[in-house]
Amino acid sequence: MINDYLPRIADRVLGELIKSSGAVLIEGPKWCGKTSTAKQKSKSVLLMQDPISVMII
């Protein structure tokens, strides 16, 4: 898979929030880059549409 990530305005803010709180909820419309942005800045990602992940919570 080619990394076609386009830097976003939220990258810097997201990086600061992750450092200060450890967990961040990202909300927004479909296909706007939420998951791609999270994967660039985080060590792990919890996808809520994954039934196993939802059962753990």
N, C-alpha and C positions, 0 to 999 in steps of 0.2 A: 504494500500500500504506500503510495506516495503521500508525503506530508504536504498537503495543500492549504495548511492553516494560514489564514489572513489575520494579522494582528488587529485587535479591536481596542476601542477606547477603554473598555471595562477591564482589560488585562492588568493594568497597574493597580486599580482599585481592588480587584479580586485578589491579587497577590498579597496586598496589605491586609485584607480581611482574613484570609486564610492564616497568615502568620499570627494575627492577634487573637483569633477565636478558635481556630482549628477546624471548624465546620462552617460551611456556607450553603444556603439554599439559593439556587438560581432559578428565577421564574421569568417567563416571557413567552412570546408567540412561537408557534412551530417553525422549525427550520431557520432560526435566527443565529445559531451557533452556540447555544448554551452548553451542550455536551462537549463540543470541540474546545471551547474556551476552558471549561473545567478540567479537561484532560491535559491541557497544556500547563496548568498552574498547580495541579494537585498530585498527591502521591497515590490517591485512590478515588474511585467514583462509585457511588451507590445509585444504580438506576432503579427508580421506583416502579417501572413497568415489568421488572423481573420478579416473578412470583416468589422465588426463593428469598430474595432480598427483603421483600415486604413482610414475609413470614418472620424474619429475624427481628424486625423492628417491633 
